[in-house]
Amino acid sequence: MQQYASPLLSTDTPLDDRSRRLIEELIRREYEKSLILPTDDPLDQKRRVRVGYTWDEMWAQPEMIRLSLSAENQAIQDAAAYFSSTDFDRLVMAGCGDSIAVMIAVRSFFESLLGIPCEPIQALDFAYYYNYPLNPRTLVIVLSSSGATTRVVEALMLAKAKGAPTLALTNTVDSPLWLEADQRILIHAERKGWPTQSSTAAMAILYQFALELARRLRRPSTGGHSAETDTLEQALHATPALIGETLQAHNDAMRLLAEELAERPLYLFAGGGPSFASALFGAAKVKECSPAHAIAIMLEEYHHYNSQKPGEPLFLVAPAGPGLPRLLDTAREGKRSRGYIYSLVSEGDRTLQESSDLLFTLPRMDERLSPMVYTIPLHLFAYHVAMAKFHLAERLLSEHG
């Protein structure tokens, strides 16, 4: 049996020869790039340089979100106008890594405004498995900072081959995503470090796109009435300032906590609904910035296994919302397991106070928008724990040669 680097390169896929050649080239580039990635050596200087860039990019998030919304306002409106005429009744969002976390973050916002199923799907799963219902009434949104992530490009090309309208978000003009999608929006963000602003700016663009779609569709089921969309738009445009305040308010506390937990080999993160995206971002940053393991757990799934062992730290992302009762159960179970609980909560909410080792208080806001702000302390923790681990490794090298 013929073996292919991707099932979409076989002769019985709907892709044409040009699309298959593009995917072959991306697979080749992806392999070459994998050979020069940073390692988990505790003193890997390539990783340390990238962690350093992450610090600067993390603090520039408010500026880059404002820039993305301002500079891309017309592109967002043009895309909303284009897709509002396509009569779509389903929306699929495909990405990998931070990109799929972005899609999970914005899902409830889209569904509540548009009144249709909006499903985030990992790009490989979409391209290889979950595309049978795909048709011209399915709007497919893809996200990749480089615009050349192989699996995301495969998802886009398959969607095009099946006649689905497509929207690409990317940081990179003239990338495959940019050139191949029906509509495209540029994310204004740096990616020298591990992703921070590229994710929050992408979320902001998608939130704004959903608002513009809702305004144009105005079906009774969409919730796209002007009072609601105007209120949500004001809240969205207030988030850059909230992010800046959150960075300032929690930097020192996260640095101290990271130094305390620096020798731990594993960090757990949990949240429900849109907050699961924040948990994914937190785990991803720890794994990228440091040699440690980190796991994001869906809120309910925490309770169906012995998820936390004695001494393990668990970060609970707990903005005010429907998940709070189960978050309280989770915190209590974590303490029963003799683990440590660090909860990110809304201002004035003391639901988790007695069951948490530390509370980090964040602005009270619409839960659908909360991943943009509630992810920020986890960015800080990941950076500081990485630096603490570098310092530990340097000290051990100095002591033992």
Helices and strands as residue ranges (DSSP letters): G 7-9, H 17-34, H 45-59, H 61-71, H 73-84, E 90-95, H 98-114, E 118-122, H 123-128, E 138-143, H 150-161, E 166-170, H 176-180, E 183-186, H 197-217, G 220-222, H 226-260, E 266-271, H 275-289, E 293-298, G 301-304, E 313-318, H 324-336, E 340-346, G 353-355, E 358-362, G 367-369, H 371-374, H 376-400
